[in-house]
Amino acid sequence: MSTIKGKLQTRAFPLSPPSGHRLVKSVETARSASRTLDEKRAAAAAHAAALTWTGDPRDIKSATILLVDDVFTSGSQLQHVARRLRATGAADVRGLVLARVPWGG
């Protein structure tokens, strides 16, 4: 909630229910675990290309979208999916991850 000139404003952020995901992968794609960075990027691009938006396409236009992922390794998955959503009209795409693979090196 925010206040503008003394008036309280709220923004609605619709959530996809657990049983009704908005982004669904239509075909199986290569896994990126235990791969090189280039292989991870290629797998992420294939993953993003295989996604289908199951909601109303108008929901994407000018929207701020929050992507939720379980594990962050290279960031390629979030990056490629975000690019695809922005190309479809999303104003902003943010990512929330639950765990981070330890930094290598």
C-alpha positions in Angstrom: 0.0 0.0 0.0 1.1 3.5 -0.6 -0.2 7.0 0.1 -0.6 9.6 -2.6 -1.8 13.1 -1.6 -3.4 11.7 1.6 -5.3 8.9 -0.2 -4.5 5.3 0.4 -3.9 3.3 -2.8 -3.5 -0.4 -3.1 -2.3 -2.5 -6.0 -3.6 -5.9 -6.7 -1.0 -8.6 -7.4 -3.0 -11.7 -8.6 -1.3 -15.0 -7.7 -1.4 -18.2 -9.6 -2.9 -20.8 -7.4 -0.8 -24.0 -6.8 -3.1 -26.0 -9.0 -3.3 -23.4 -11.8 0.2 -22.4 -12.9 0.2 -19.6 -15.4 3.5 -20.7 -17.1 3.5 -24.4 -18.1 6.3 -26.2 -19.9 4.7 -28.0 -22.8 7.6 -30.4 -23.7 10.4 -31.9 -21.8 13.7 -30.0 -22.1 17.3 -30.9 -21.2 18.3 -30.6 -17.5 21.0 -28.1 -16.7 22.4 -29.7 -13.5 26.1 -30.6 -13.6 26.5 -28.8 -17.0 28.9 -26.1 -18.1 27.8 -22.5 -18.1 27.3 -22.5 -21.9 25.2 -25.7 -21.6 23.2 -24.2 -18.8 22.4 -21.1 -21.0 21.4 -23.3 -23.9 19.1 -25.4 -21.6 17.6 -22.2 -20.2 16.8 -20.9 -23.6 15.1 -24.2 -24.6 13.2 -24.2 -21.3 11.9 -20.6 -21.9 10.9 -21.4 -25.4 8.9 -24.4 -24.2 6.8 -22.4 -21.8 3.1 -21.6 -22.6 1.1 -18.9 -20.8 -2.2 -20.5 -19.7 -3.8 -17.3 -18.4 -5.3 -14.4 -20.3 -2.6 -12.9 -22.5 -3.8 -9.4 -21.6 -2.6 -10.2 -18.0 1.0 -9.9 -19.2 0.7 -6.5 -21.0 2.3 -3.7 -18.8 2.3 -6.1 -15.8 5.0 -6.6 -13.1 5.5 -10.3 -12.9 7.2 -12.2 -10.1 8.8 -15.5 -11.1 9.3 -17.9 -8.3 12.0 -20.6 -8.6 13.3 -23.2 -6.2 17.0 -23.1 -6.8 19.3 -20.4 -8.3 22.4 -21.7 -9.9 23.6 -19.5 -12.8 20.5 -17.3 -13.2 20.1 -18.3 -16.8 16.6 -19.8 -16.3 15.2 -16.6 -14.7 17.0 -14.5 -17.3 15.6 -16.3 -20.3 12.0 -16.5 -19.0 12.1 -12.9 -18.0 13.3 -11.9 -21.5 10.4 -13.9 -23.0 7.8 -12.3 -20.8 9.2 -8.8 -21.5 9.1 -9.5 -25.2 5.4 -10.4 -24.7 4.7 -7.1 -23.1 5.5 -7.3 -19.4 6.7 -4.0 -18.0 8.9 -5.6 -15.3 9.9 -9.1 -14.3 11.4 -9.9 -10.9 12.7 -13.2 -9.5 12.3 -14.8 -6.1 14.3 -17.9 -5.4 14.2 -20.1 -2.3 17.8 -21.4 -2.3 21.1 -20.4 -3.9 23.7 -23.0 -5.0 27.0 -22.1 -3.3 29.4 -19.9 -5.3 32.0 -22.0 -7.1 35.6 -21.0 -7.6 
